Every structure is written in structure tokens, then in C-alpha cells.
Amino acid sequence: MIIKQLVNSTALWDAFNKELDERIAFAHKQLSQRDESLEIYRLQGELRALHSLKLLRDKVNGPRKEAR
């Protein structure tokens, strides 16, 4: 499964998260500059989707177990 390879490869996962962080920062910048409600809602949806992608590793592998 290709998604498992993405979330379990540290190099790929770090690069993916860096890209997500850049896109989140850009969307936040765009959000602060908009005043049309439709565009604001679209950007809020984009941010929600990007943040959910940051949780992909836990969704694929299950939640991390705490060390005891």
C-alpha cells in the first residue's frame, strides 16, 4: 500500500509535512487578506483538509501507544 510507505518512511513523511506546513501558512496568509465570505469559507475548508492530512499517519497506523 503506497500510503503506508508514505507514513512509515521518515524522509517521505517529513517532506510531506513540510509541504503541508507551507500550504497551511500560505492559506493562512490568503485568509487574512480576504473579505468575501465565500472565499473565506473556501480557505477554511482548505485549512481543515490540510490539517486532517497531518493526522494521516495516526489514521493509517492507529494511535501511538505511550511508552510505559
Summary of the structure (lengths in Angstrom):
residues: 68
radius of gyration: 15.0
end to end distance: 30.5
largest distance: 50.4
contacts: 141
relative contact order: 0.15
helix: 81%
strand: 0%
